[in-house]
Amino acid sequence: MSPLQTLILSWLDNMPEANFVSAMLAVISGICLLVIVYLLANRFILPTLQKVALYFSPKTIRPLGHLINKLDRRLSILFSVIVFLTSFHFIYPVTEILASLFKSGGQIVLVIYAGLIFSSVVSIAGAIYNQLSFSKDVPIQGLIQVIKLITFIIVAILVFSVMINKTPTYILSGFGALAAVLLLVFKDTILGFVASIQIAANRLVTYGDWIEVKRFGADGEVEELGLNTVKVRNWDNTITTIPTYALISDSFKNWRGMAESGGRRIKRSLNIDMLSIKIVSESLQNRLIKNETLQAFLLKNVSPLEGQTNIGLFRQYAEFYLKQHVSLNQSLTLMVRELQPTQYGLPLEFYCFSQDKRWIPYEHLQGDIIDHFLAMLPVFDLRPYQSISGEFKAI
């Protein structure tokens, strides 16, 4: 019989079934006390402290209210469990066996919620770090997951020790025999942890990077850098998950250097039919002089047209056109060159850099450039090489 039941029983001496009624009233009083403690902590005390803390905190912490609310709920339950354990013998009229069971259950809940609270604190710290300017260069998501994993392992050991009524050292002493099994089970986690450290230290990958991993079919932006996996959103909006350690063990392409540079490279070529290459004739010369599109080029071209080849003249015009283009970065490499002739003609390559590095404007720009050069080929009596295909109609 608990002290609270004894106190209630003294008020109910003349009442039938006084022992049962006093025991029920004591239990109801204990439950009401826990509900009151939870509501006071969750609705009044912790929200008030939260408002004061957020008022004096930097603005970057204020959007983290959902994480702080979760921490408030867990703290409220923790306070209720502490009140339950400290007031148990005074309030609840139970036998020694039930008292031992309830005490063990309360201790287990206490350990679990202590671990959850620490996990929430780590999540809040990680969210605050992710809002800092240098967080994209040094992501710590893998480290946060390792801390949480270690926390839950410790919680599991403490819970098991409470259940079997042994000290944690007794449980840890038996881990030596299970070391090989644990290494096998947590192999990916260990590899991922080591890879996360190397990725963060060498700044190989960060959030928002455009990476290409052909082995896993990934080609898109990094959305998440986890302990075990890296989540990549491909350009077709599919999601590819890559083992974190694969970024260390295998090769991959990171386009961050292009994004941080002064331009995005355009490297396209046209195959010219070699049978159309010839010395500029008088008739071609007259047609070139009369062409309005070529007037600016001819004014700056000091070399005489006679004796030149039409492919050489077109190459000079193409380079002149690129140098006058406002959408190209003129401070980076810009040239038009001939490659090794093949059975598909003479490749003429256009090498330059777009100032706008966004994908759609980049594709539009290089399409416009190639379209213009294709349209200008007949002006120089040049033909693009094209394999004959499709239907043939009898004449």
Stockholm file with secondary structure:
# STOCKHOLM 1.0

chainA/1-395         MSPLQTLILSWLDNMPEANFVSAMLAVISGICLLVIVYLLANRFILPTLQKVALYFSPKTIRPLGHLINKLDRRLSILFSVIVFLTSFHFIYPVTEILASLFKSGGQIVLVIYAGLIFSSVVSIAGAIYNQLSFSKDVPIQGLIQVIKLITFIIVAILVFSVMINKTPTYILSGFGALAAVLLLVFKDTILGFVASIQIAANRLVTYGDWIEVKRFGADGEVEELGLNTVKVRNWDNTITTIPTYALISDSFKNWRGMAESGGRRIKRSLNIDMLSIKIVSESLQNRLIKNETLQAFLLKNVSPLEGQTNIGLFRQYAEFYLKQHVSLNQSLTLMVRELQPTQYGLPLEFYCFSQDKRWIPYEHLQGDIIDHFLAMLPVFDLRPYQSISGEFKAI
#=GR chainA/1-395 SS CCHHHHHHHHHCTTSTTHHHHHHHHHHHHHHHHHHHHHHIIIIIIHHHHHHHHHHHSCGGGGGGHHHHHHHHHHHHHHHHHHHHHHHHHHHCCCCHHHHHHHHHHHHHHHHHHHHHHHHHHHHHHHHHHHTSTTTTTSCCHHHHHHHHHHHHHHHHHHHHHHHHTCCHHHHHTTTTTTHHHHHHHTHHHHHHHHHHHHHHHHTCCCTTCEEEEGGGTEEEEEEEECSSEEEEEETTSCEEEEETTHHHHSCCEETHHHHHSSCEEEEEEEEECGGGCCBCCHHHHHHHHHCGGGHHHHHHCCSCSTTCBHHHHHHHHHHHHHHHCTTBCTTSCCEEEECCCBTTBEEEEEEEEESCCSHHHHHHHHHHHHHHHHHHTGGGTCCBCCCCCSCCCCC
#=GC SS_cons         CCHHHHHHHHHCTTSTTHHHHHHHHHHHHHHHHHHHHHHIIIIIIHHHHHHHHHHHSCGGGGGGHHHHHHHHHHHHHHHHHHHHHHHHHHHCCCCHHHHHHHHHHHHHHHHHHHHHHHHHHHHHHHHHHHTSTTTTTSCCHHHHHHHHHHHHHHHHHHHHHHHHTCCHHHHHTTTTTTHHHHHHHTHHHHHHHHHHHHHHHHTCCCTTCEEEEGGGTEEEEEEEECSSEEEEEETTSCEEEEETTHHHHSCCEETHHHHHSSCEEEEEEEEECGGGCCBCCHHHHHHHHHCGGGHHHHHHCCSCSTTCBHHHHHHHHHHHHHHHCTTBCTTSCCEEEECCCBTTBEEEEEEEEESCCSHHHHHHHHHHHHHHHHHHTGGGTCCBCCCCCSCCCCC
//
